[in-house]
Amino acid sequence: MVGFAAPEDSEVDHSFCPVYEAINVLQEKWTLHIIRSLLDGPKGFNELSRAVGGCNPATLAQRVEKLEHLDVISKTIHSTMPPRTSYALTEAGQALQAVIEAIDRWGREYLPEPIAK
């Protein structure tokens, strides 16, 4: 296990744990799939839905809204007829590329490949 050195100060506020909070955000179903698909560049809602695959539109809209609120993704409304919306990763979202790549490496090394049917 990776060790995290605790400050020596006995009056440290232990109410905020960044690891706990990050896992709370990232563990929600579809969240990492959304971020991973946006690593390829901005996408409209329908394109994002196809890229994620299997997520119902209401859940996708909820996850996108939460990620936007957390400044992980940005939403742009294009003034075309009809109006078009696109989603892209912010700097905070781009920073998650290393996390996704680490999960990919771990999965390739430690998880068995599915048996072909």
Buried (B, 14 or more C-beta within 10 A) or exposed (E): EEEEEEEEEEEEEEEEEEEEEEEEBBEBEBBBBBBBBBEEEBBBBEEBBEBBEEBEEEBBEBBBEBBBEEEBBBBEEEEEEEEEBBBBBBEEBBEBEEBBEEEEEEEEEEEEEEEEE
